[in-house]
Amino acid sequence: MNVTNQNTVFQFQSPDDSPGFLLWQVSNLWQRKMNAGLNQLGLTHVQFVLLAGIIWLSQAEETITQARLAAHAKTDIMMTSKVLRALEKRGLIKRETNSKDTRAKSLKITPEGYEITISATQIVDAIDRNFFGILDNHIHEFNEHLVSIVNANKTRV
């Protein structure tokens, strides 16, 4: 294998020309900051997202199932179930058999879960402001691009 001719291996001149590699780097940096900030509350970022999702969905929906929450957060259903079990053990949520579908679990946030989510939201908002502040007046345009990428790739893997 000829390692001197890298143009035959990579489509980009530089790693900084690869949107996927840049997204991976930015995502990892952002997640590390989120997890470090949320660690003071004993939460992971995934736990926060699911707790916040329960609160968000409960504003508009009477019953929130694990499947509905996973679809909202765009998370794997099995991973969602595992994280929700951990949150239930901590007393932050209640999972109950759904009265309309006994195979499904209905989710409710506990008062303690609500309070910790409110505290976590303040941390997350501050980290986001600091992390994405570099974009200044371009944050709306950045968000539009991210939404376009999400919408174009909605199929589950």
N, C-alpha and C positions, 0 to 999 in steps of 0.2 A: 504494500500500500504506500502510495506516495503522499507523505504528510507535508511536503513543501508546497503543493498546489491546493490550498484550502478553498479556492473558488469552486472546485468540483464537489466539495463537501457541504458548504453552506451557501445559501442563496443571498446572504447579506455580506457586505464589506466589513461591517463591524457589528458586534452584538447590540449596540445602541441603535441600529437600524431595524431591529426585529421587534415589532409591536408585541408579540407574544412574550418574548424575553423581558421586555420592559414592564409589561403588565404583571408578570410573575414577580419581578423585583419590587415594584410598587406595592403589590398586594402583600407580599411577605413583610415589607417594612411596616405597612399600615397595620397588619394583623399583630405583629410583635408589639407595636405601640398600644393597640387596643387591649391585648391580653395583659400587658404590664399595668395599664391603668385599671382594668377591671379586677386584676388580681387582689387589689386592696379590699374588694368586697367579696372575694372568694368565688368570683364568677369567671368563666371563660367567655370569649366573644360569642361563641355559638349559643351558650346558655342565655346570654343577654338577648341575642336576636330572637330566640324562641319565646322568652318572657315578654319582650316588647311586642312580638307578633300576637301573643295571646291578648294583650291589652288592646292593641290596634284593632284586631278582628272583633273583639268583644264590644267595641263601640258601635258596630254595624250589624253584628250577627248574634242571634240568640244562643246557638250552639256552635262550639268550635271543636272540631275533631282533630286528632293527630294528623290525619291525611290532609285536611284543609290547611292546617298550620304548616305542614311540610311543603305544600304547594305554594303557599304565600311566601315562605322564606326561601323557596327553591333549594330545599335540602333533601337529602336521601331519607326516605320514610323509615328505614331501619335505624339509621343514626339518630333521627329525630326521636324515635321511641326510646332509644337508650339514654339520650340526654334528658328526656322528660322524666324517665324513671329516677334519675339522679336528682332532678329538681324536686320531684315528689318526696324523695327520702329526706331532703332538706326542709320540707314543709313550705316550699315556695309555690307549689301548684297542687291541685287535686285532679286526679284522673278518675273518672267514673264511667261505668258502662252506659253507653248512649241508650236512652229509652226508645229511640226510633230504630236503632240498628245495634243489636247486642254484640256484634263483632267489633264495633267502633268504640273508641274511648273519647268521652267529652272532657274538655279541659276547662279548668277555672283557676284563676290566680288567687292565692291567699292574700290576706292583708300584708303579711310579711313579704311575700313575693312582689306585691305592688310597690311597697316602700323601697325595697332593694332595687327594683327596676327604675324607679324615679331617680334614686341616687346614681345608678349606673348611667342613666340617660344624660345626666349632667357631665359625667366623665367622658362619655362617648362624644357628646357635642363639643366639648372643649378640645379633645384630641382631633376631631374632624376639622374644627376651625383652624387649629394650629397646623395640621398636616396639609390641608388643602388650601390654606391661606395664600400660598405662593401663586395660586391661579387668579387671585384677586377678582377682577371683573369678568373673568372667563369661566367661572364656576358653573353658571347656567348652561353655557355651551358645552362644557365638559360633561355635565349630567345628561344633556340631550344625546350626546354621542354614546355614553354608557347605556342609556335606555335603548337606543337603536341597536346596539350590539346584543343586549339581552333579548329584545323582541325578535331579532333575526335568528336567534339560536334557542328558541323556546322549547324545542323538543328535548325530552329527557334522554339522558345517555344511559 
